Amino acid sequence: MRVAGLIRVVVFIFTIVTMWVFLRSYTSFSRKTIRLPRWLGITPKDIQTPKSKCGLSKICPNNFFAFKISSGAANVVGPSMCFEDEIIMSPVRNNVGRGLNVALVNGSTGQVMKKDSFDMYSGDPQLLLNFLTEIPDSTLVLVASYDDPGTKMNDKIKTLFSNLGSSYAKQLGFRDSWVFVGAKDLKSKSPYEQFLKNNPETNKYDGWPELLELEGCVPRKVM
């Protein structure tokens, strides 16, 4: 009995010592882990994960502008445009309308120069024609449709959009969905464009195709 009791005491003491050594090591390690940033001359709260602009899934590289465009949903929810983390057109800002919503941005500085909406169902298409004709060189053009972008679309307007880099402007018709980013002096077709035809068999909404979203990084015009 004395031998068994002695063994139990030794085991108990060994267990206590082992736990003490473990806790001491763990506490020391934790302190080192917490204090590591201080050794580097910074505090943990100074370590920040870079945030993408406009909620993009990635951060745009230098000399690129971040953008995100959503077309309207049927005739219920208006379109929205974000450029360099600034909402430049949206229902909340109360500056969008039925038809085509267009924003002009300086391709070098990223400054928003002009924005407007054009009623392409019952409005005057000459207003949009004049707007597009007066676009200066090196200007980025952001476009989002809402409700009906194509009823009043004529060949002159389609040609101007095509010259800005659009591949689908000439197909645009009644209640189609369209989002697009082009430029005044673009030498080829823009890679920033989505188009969805109004088709009763495939429409998501009653009488309209689903909304479209377009996001990405567009290169800065370096002067």
Salt bridges, closest charged atoms under 4 A:
GLU84 OE1 - LYS53 NZ 2.77
ASP119 OD2 - ARG98 NH2 3.01
ASP137 OD1 - LYS184 NZ 3.81
ASP176 OD2 - LYS197 NZ 3.07
ASP185 OD2 - LYS221 NZ 3.70
GLU215 OE1 - LYS68 NZ 3.81
